[in-house]
Amino acid sequence: MKNTKTAFCILLMICLAGTKLTIQAQVYRNLVEYSYNGVPTHGVKIKTNIPFMHQVDMPTVKIQGYNYGNGEVMDLTLVFYIFNNDANLPKVWASSVSTAGSYTPRIFLAQENGKVVIFIDDKNYFLRFFVDAFTHGFNNAPAYYKSWATADEALSSNEIVQLEYRNSFNGNVRFPENGVWNTNGNVGIGTTTPTERLSVNGNIRAREIKVETNNWPDYVFEEDYKLTPLAEVETFIKANKHLPEVPSAREIEEDGLSLGEMNKLMMKKIEELTLHLIEKDRQLQQQNTSQQTLLQDVNMLKERVSQQANEISQLKTKRK
């Protein structure tokens, strides 16, 4: 008899513990379903029955479905907590949204008629989703998760917060065609072993690529810059088969080409070439001036020779 009572007490304690856990942690399925064969005017408002009150509930809300307008999987997870007894803190505290699909619309939380409202800022057509919730906070009640509804309405509240998307990954995220995103921040396209922030084994097509760099070689135009004579450049080229400071073909094949550094080198060589051209132009101008002077002297000599020839001819004529 004693053993029977003991067993009964143990069973009762297990049942009570299970009841307590059930009260504290609940999963609510299909709180609301949304399906509209049109385009929302304002967006989709989900009207909950969760009180917008200090320290009431700490829900996790799942919104799953299909955005037919963009052909995207809809898989959102929202978390939030109302904490409004401190003027230095926002009323909606520890709130965020994450996505397991490609659907990332703007998500807002607001207070309307004392209840929490979830607003999906999406005006695409043929949107379909259902909502589940998990609650494991305190001061929660099953009534909070009944009679949820959706509406095509704009937000009408002064208490609105936009949820920040927070997604993180552990390990490697692999994409089709040998793509990978490593946890060290390197992204590979066409390769699974990226060694740079972005490694691409293939072609890249873009309208514009901006490369940031410093120490741009305008110092070439400073008065104290020593310009390498062209004779020395010629000697270097004959010996090495490439310009000074510029990587050789073998180095480019082994290490690749740094756009930033190469652009700086190219600009430096262009500026040096410009200085050489300016110097050559100055020399050419001097040569032209000298040639003009020589030509004038030659013409003067020709005139004198011609005059002397005429004088000699006249003398010969008189003697006859």
C-alpha positions as CSV (number, residue, x, y, z in Angstrom):
1,M,0.0,0.0,0.0
2,K,2.8,2.3,0.9
3,N,4.6,1.6,-2.4
4,T,1.3,2.4,-4.3
5,K,0.9,5.8,-2.6
6,T,4.6,6.6,-3.4
7,A,4.1,5.7,-7.0
8,F,0.9,7.8,-7.2
9,C,2.7,10.8,-5.7
10,I,5.5,10.5,-8.2
11,L,3.1,10.2,-11.1
12,L,1.1,13.2,-9.8
13,M,4.3,15.3,-9.6
14,I,5.3,14.4,-13.1
15,C,1.8,15.4,-14.4
16,L,2.0,18.7,-12.5
17,A,5.4,19.4,-13.8
18,G,4.3,18.6,-17.4
19,T,1.3,20.9,-16.9
20,K,3.6,23.7,-15.7
21,L,5.8,23.3,-18.7
22,T,2.8,23.3,-21.0
23,I,1.6,26.5,-19.5
24,Q,5.0,28.2,-19.9
25,A,5.8,26.9,-23.3
26,Q,3.2,26.6,-26.0
27,V,3.2,26.2,-29.8
28,Y,0.2,27.7,-31.6
29,R,-0.4,26.5,-35.2
30,N,-2.2,28.3,-38.0
31,L,-3.1,31.4,-36.0
32,V,-4.0,33.1,-39.3
33,E,-3.8,32.3,-43.0
34,Y,-3.5,34.9,-45.8
35,S,-4.2,34.4,-49.4
36,Y,-5.1,37.2,-51.8
37,N,-5.3,37.0,-55.6
38,G,-4.5,40.7,-56.0
39,V,-2.2,43.5,-55.1
40,P,-2.5,45.0,-51.6
41,T,-3.0,48.8,-51.5
42,H,-1.1,49.4,-48.2
43,G,0.5,46.1,-47.3
44,V,-0.5,43.2,-45.0
45,K,-1.3,43.9,-41.4
46,I,-1.5,41.0,-39.0
47,K,-3.7,41.9,-36.0
48,T,-2.7,39.9,-33.0
49,N,-4.3,39.7,-29.5
50,I,-1.0,40.0,-27.7
51,P,-1.3,43.0,-25.3
52,F,1.2,45.8,-26.0
53,M,2.1,45.9,-22.3
54,H,5.3,45.9,-20.2
55,Q,6.7,42.4,-19.7
56,V,3.9,40.6,-21.3
57,D,5.0,37.5,-23.2
58,M,8.1,36.9,-25.3
59,P,6.8,35.3,-28.5
60,T,8.5,33.8,-31.5
61,V,6.3,34.3,-34.6
62,K,6.8,32.2,-37.7
63,I,5.5,33.5,-41.1
64,Q,5.8,31.0,-43.9
65,G,4.5,30.9,-47.4
66,Y,5.1,32.1,-51.0
67,N,5.5,35.4,-52.6
68,Y,4.2,34.6,-56.1
69,G,4.9,38.1,-57.4
70,N,8.6,37.7,-57.1
71,G,8.8,33.9,-57.0
72,E,10.3,33.9,-53.5
73,V,10.0,31.5,-50.6
74,M,8.6,33.2,-47.5
75,D,10.1,32.0,-44.3
76,L,10.3,34.7,-41.6
77,T,10.9,34.4,-37.9
78,L,10.1,37.4,-35.6
79,V,11.0,37.9,-32.0
80,F,10.1,40.8,-29.8
81,Y,9.5,41.8,-26.2
82,I,7.6,44.8,-24.8
83,F,9.6,46.7,-22.2
84,N,8.3,50.2,-21.6
85,N,9.0,51.2,-18.0
86,D,12.3,52.9,-18.8
87,A,12.2,56.2,-20.8
88,N,15.8,55.5,-21.9
89,L,14.8,52.3,-23.7
90,P,12.6,51.7,-26.7
91,K,9.2,50.2,-25.9
92,V,9.7,47.3,-28.3
93,W,12.9,45.7,-27.0
94,A,15.1,42.9,-28.2
95,S,13.3,42.7,-31.5
96,S,14.5,41.3,-34.8
97,V,13.5,39.3,-37.8
98,S,15.4,36.6,-39.7
99,T,14.7,34.8,-43.0
100,A,15.4,31.3,-44.1
101,G,14.3,32.2,-47.7
102,S,14.9,34.9,-50.2
103,Y,11.9,37.0,-49.0
104,T,13.0,40.1,-47.0
105,P,10.3,42.8,-47.0
106,R,10.3,45.5,-44.4
107,I,8.6,44.3,-41.2
108,F,7.1,46.7,-38.6
109,L,5.7,46.3,-35.1
110,A,3.2,48.7,-33.8
111,Q,0.6,49.3,-31.1
112,E,-3.0,49.6,-32.2
113,N,-5.9,49.5,-29.7
114,G,-3.6,48.2,-27.0
115,K,-2.5,45.2,-29.1
116,V,0.6,44.2,-31.0
117,V,0.3,44.6,-34.8
118,I,2.7,43.0,-37.3
119,F,2.9,44.9,-40.6
120,I,4.4,43.4,-43.8
121,D,5.3,46.2,-46.2
122,D,4.7,44.2,-49.4
123,K,2.5,45.2,-52.3
124,N,3.2,42.2,-54.6
125,Y,0.3,40.1,-55.9
126,F,-0.7,36.6,-55.0
127,L,0.9,36.6,-51.6
128,R,0.2,33.5,-49.5
129,F,1.3,32.6,-45.9
130,F,0.3,31.2,-42.6
131,V,1.4,32.1,-39.1
132,D,2.6,30.0,-36.2
133,A,3.8,31.1,-32.8
134,F,5.9,29.8,-29.9
135,T,5.8,31.4,-26.5
136,H,8.0,30.7,-23.6
137,G,7.9,33.9,-21.7
138,F,5.9,35.0,-18.7
139,N,2.5,36.6,-18.2
140,N,1.3,34.9,-21.3
141,A,-2.1,33.4,-21.9
142,P,-3.7,31.2,-24.6
143,A,-6.2,34.0,-25.3
144,Y,-3.4,36.0,-26.8
145,Y,-3.2,33.5,-29.6
146,K,-6.8,33.4,-30.7
147,S,-8.7,35.4,-33.3
148,W,-5.8,36.8,-35.1
149,A,-6.7,38.5,-38.4
150,T,-5.2,40.1,-41.5
151,A,-6.1,43.4,-43.2
152,D,-5.0,45.6,-46.1
153,E,-4.5,48.7,-43.9
154,A,-1.9,51.3,-43.3
155,L,-0.4,51.6,-39.8
156,S,-2.3,54.0,-37.6
157,S,0.0,54.3,-34.6
158,N,2.6,56.6,-33.3
159,E,4.4,53.6,-31.7
160,I,6.0,51.9,-34.7
161,V,9.4,50.1,-34.9
162,Q,11.0,48.6,-38.0
163,L,12.5,45.2,-37.2
164,E,16.2,44.7,-38.2
165,Y,17.1,41.6,-40.2
166,R,19.6,39.5,-38.4
167,N,21.0,36.4,-40.1
168,S,24.2,34.5,-39.3
169,F,25.7,31.3,-40.5
170,N,28.0,28.7,-39.0
171,G,30.1,26.6,-41.3
172,N,30.1,26.9,-45.0
173,V,27.1,27.9,-47.1
174,R,27.3,26.2,-50.5
175,F,25.8,27.5,-53.7
176,P,25.2,25.7,-57.1
177,E,28.1,25.5,-59.5
178,N,30.9,25.3,-56.9
179,G,30.0,28.4,-55.0
180,V,30.7,28.8,-51.3
181,W,30.5,31.4,-48.5
182,N,32.9,30.7,-45.7
183,T,32.5,31.8,-42.1
184,N,35.8,33.7,-42.3
185,G,34.0,36.1,-44.6
186,N,35.4,34.8,-47.9
187,V,33.0,34.3,-50.8
188,G,33.8,32.0,-53.7
189,I,32.0,31.9,-57.0
190,G,33.0,29.0,-59.3
191,T,35.4,27.8,-56.5
192,T,35.1,26.2,-53.1
193,T,38.4,27.4,-51.8
194,P,38.2,31.2,-51.8
195,T,41.4,32.9,-50.5
196,E,40.2,36.5,-50.8
197,R,37.0,38.3,-49.7
198,L,35.7,37.5,-53.2
199,S,37.2,34.8,-55.4
200,V,35.7,34.3,-58.8
201,N,36.7,31.5,-61.2
202,G,35.1,33.0,-64.3
203,N,34.2,36.3,-65.9
204,I,32.7,39.3,-64.2
205,R,30.5,41.8,-66.1
206,A,29.7,45.2,-64.5
207,R,28.8,48.7,-65.5
208,E,31.3,50.2,-63.1
209,I,33.9,49.0,-60.6
210,K,35.3,51.4,-58.0
211,V,38.7,50.6,-56.5
212,E,39.8,52.6,-53.5
213,T,43.5,53.3,-53.1
214,N,45.9,55.8,-51.6
215,N,49.3,57.3,-52.4
216,W,48.2,58.3,-55.9
217,P,51.3,59.1,-57.9
218,D,50.9,62.8,-58.3
219,Y,54.2,63.0,-56.5
220,V,55.8,62.4,-60.0
221,F,55.1,66.1,-60.7
222,E,56.9,67.4,-57.6
223,E,60.1,69.4,-58.4
224,D,62.3,67.0,-56.4
225,Y,61.1,63.9,-58.2
226,K,64.0,62.1,-59.9
227,L,62.8,61.1,-63.4
228,T,64.7,58.0,-64.7
229,P,66.5,58.9,-67.9
230,L,65.2,57.1,-71.0
231,A,68.6,55.5,-71.6
232,E,68.3,53.8,-68.2
233,V,64.8,52.7,-69.0
234,E,66.0,51.2,-72.3
235,T,68.8,49.3,-70.5
236,F,66.3,47.9,-67.9
237,I,63.8,46.8,-70.6
238,K,66.6,45.0,-72.6
239,A,67.7,43.2,-69.5
240,N,64.3,42.3,-68.0
241,K,61.7,42.5,-70.8
242,H,59.3,44.7,-68.8
243,L,59.1,48.2,-67.5
244,P,60.7,49.1,-64.2
245,E,58.4,48.6,-61.1
246,V,55.9,46.7,-63.3
247,P,55.4,43.0,-62.5
248,S,56.7,40.6,-65.0
249,A,54.4,38.2,-67.0
250,R,55.4,35.3,-64.8
251,E,54.6,37.3,-61.6
252,I,51.1,38.1,-63.0
253,E,50.5,34.5,-63.9
254,E,51.5,33.3,-60.4
255,D,50.0,36.1,-58.2
256,G,47.4,37.7,-60.3
257,L,46.8,41.4,-61.0
258,S,45.9,43.9,-58.3
259,L,43.7,46.5,-60.0
260,G,44.4,49.1,-57.4
261,E,48.2,48.8,-57.5
262,M,48.3,48.3,-61.3
263,N,46.2,51.4,-61.9
264,K,48.6,53.4,-59.7
265,L,51.6,52.0,-61.6
266,M,50.0,52.7,-64.9
267,M,49.2,56.3,-63.8
268,K,52.8,56.7,-62.6
269,K,54.2,55.5,-65.9
270,I,51.8,57.8,-67.8
271,E,52.9,60.8,-65.7
272,E,56.6,59.9,-66.2
273,L,55.9,59.5,-69.9
274,T,54.2,62.9,-70.0
275,L,57.2,64.5,-68.3
276,H,59.5,62.8,-70.9
277,L,57.3,64.1,-73.7
278,I,57.3,67.6,-72.3
279,E,61.1,67.5,-72.1
280,K,61.3,66.1,-75.6
281,D,58.9,68.8,-76.8
282,R,61.1,71.5,-75.2
283,Q,64.2,70.0,-76.8
284,L,62.4,69.9,-80.2
285,Q,61.3,73.6,-79.8
286,Q,64.9,74.5,-79.1
287,Q,66.1,72.5,-82.1
288,N,63.4,74.3,-84.3
289,T,64.6,77.6,-83.0
290,S,68.2,76.7,-83.7
291,Q,67.3,75.5,-87.2
292,Q,65.4,78.7,-87.9
293,T,68.5,80.7,-86.9
294,L,70.7,78.5,-89.0
295,L,68.4,78.8,-91.9
296,Q,68.3,82.6,-91.6
297,D,72.2,82.6,-91.5
298,V,72.3,80.4,-94.6
299,N,69.9,82.7,-96.5
300,M,72.0,85.7,-95.6
301,L,75.1,83.9,-96.8
302,K,73.4,83.0,-100.0
303,E,72.4,86.7,-100.5
304,R,76.0,87.8,-99.9
305,V,77.4,85.2,-102.3
306,S,74.8,86.2,-104.9
307,Q,75.8,89.9,-104.5
308,Q,79.5,89.1,-104.8
309,A,78.8,87.0,-107.9
310,N,77.0,90.0,-109.4
311,E,79.8,92.3,-108.5
312,I,82.4,90.0,-110.1
313,S,80.3,89.7,-113.2
314,Q,80.1,93.5,-113.5
315,L,83.8,93.9,-113.2
316,K,84.5,91.4,-115.9
317,T,82.1,93.2,-118.2
318,K,83.9,96.6,-117.6
319,R,87.3,95.2,-118.4
320,K,86.2,94.0,-121.7
